[in-house]
């Protein structure tokens, strides 16, 4: 049995939505050099819909694949649907990740939430801080 699914390999070899958005409405960066994986997500939002999403990821193939899949899963969705995206859903959409690489799907979820938090702050939209990760103290990076 292969270590990585065909979907993981496809999103690693042919990642979707790579790049930046210069006038992004929200930007979220998570991870650190100690982890070895850093993800940055850019959102362009219009009428509460994610019209465009891009990512930059420094990390392993699973991190790149998770970023790519997560952006595909939220593009065209409402900000509320994007907030509901879980790392489990990202991993399932990739047809699974090895146990030691599941943290990559966690980073994808956290990066999206950080970008949404940034959007709320820039737009003056109130939010509940407990809905967002405290990425300064992520369990998998300490």
SULNORQUI-V276550 format. One record per residue. N is the residue number from 1. SS is DSSP state (H for helix, E for strand, L for the rest). PSI is psi in radians with two decimals (* if undefined). Layout:
N&SS&PSI + N&SS&PSI
//
This chain:
1&L&2.39 + 2&L&2.56 + 3&L&-0.63 + 4&L&2.48 + 5&L&2.88 + 6&H&-0.63 + 7&H&-0.72 + 8&H&-0.83 + 9&H&-0.70 + 10&H&-0.81 + 11&H&-0.44 + 12&H&-0.82 + 13&H&-0.50 + 14&L&1.12 + 15&L&2.49 + 16&L&2.60 + 17&L&0.58 + 18&E&2.42 + 19&L&-2.84 + 20&L&2.87 + 21&L&1.93 + 22&L&-0.70 + 23&L&0.75 + 24&L&2.55 + 25&L&-0.36 + 26&E&2.43 + 27&E&2.32 + 28&E&2.29 + 29&E&2.31 + 30&E&2.88 + 31&E&3.11 + 32&E&2.93 + 33&L&-0.51 + 34&L&-0.67 + 35&L&-0.67 + 36&L&-0.12 + 37&E&2.27 + 38&E&2.25 + 39&E&2.45 + 40&E&2.19 + 41&E&2.38 + 42&E&2.32 + 43&E&2.41 + 44&E&2.06 + 45&E&2.33 + 46&E&2.13 + 47&L&0.80 + 48&L&0.25 + 49&E&2.37 + 50&E&1.74 + 51&E&-0.59 + 52&E&2.64 + 53&E&2.37 + 54&E&2.82 + 55&E&2.70 + 56&E&2.22 + 57&E&2.26 + 58&E&1.94 + 59&L&-2.88 + 60&L&3.08 + 61&H&-0.65 + 62&H&-0.62 + 63&H&-0.75 + 64&H&-0.80 + 65&H&-0.72 + 66&H&-0.72 + 67&H&-0.83 + 68&H&-0.85 + 69&H&-0.77 + 70&H&-0.71 + 71&H&-0.67 + 72&H&-0.63 + 73&H&-0.41 + 74&H&-0.25 + 75&L&2.22 + 76&L&-0.04 + 77&L&2.87 + 78&E&2.81 + 79&H&-0.52 + 80&H&-0.68 + 81&H&-0.68 + 82&H&-0.66 + 83&H&-0.50 + 84&L&-0.15 + 85&L&2.31 + 86&L&2.77 + 87&H&-0.58 + 88&H&-0.73 + 89&H&-0.68 + 90&H&-0.84 + 91&H&-0.73 + 92&H&-0.68 + 93&H&-0.48 + 94&L&0.13 + 95&L&0.60 + 96&L&2.72 + 97&L&2.62 + 98&L&2.59 + 99&H&-0.70 + 100&H&-0.01 + 101&H&0.05 + 102&H&-0.48 + 103&H&-0.40 + 104&H&-0.70 + 105&H&-0.54 + 106&H&-0.78 + 107&H&-0.67 + 108&H&-0.81 + 109&H&-0.80 + 110&H&-0.67 + 111&H&-0.72 + 112&H&-0.78 + 113&H&-0.66 + 114&H&-0.69 + 115&H&-0.68 + 116&H&-0.69 + 117&H&-0.75 + 118&H&-0.73 + 119&H&-0.83 + 120&H&-0.77 + 121&H&-0.79 + 122&H&-0.59 + 123&H&-0.10 + 124&L&0.47 + 125&L&2.15 + 126&L&2.60 + 127&L&2.87 + 128&L&2.07 + 129&H&-0.45 + 130&H&-0.21 + 131&H&-0.09 + 132&L&2.53 + 133&L&2.61 + 134&L&1.43 + 135&H&-0.13 + 136&H&-0.33 + 137&H&0.70 + 138&L&2.37 + 139&H&-0.73 + 140&H&-0.08 + 141&H&-0.06 + 142&L&*
//
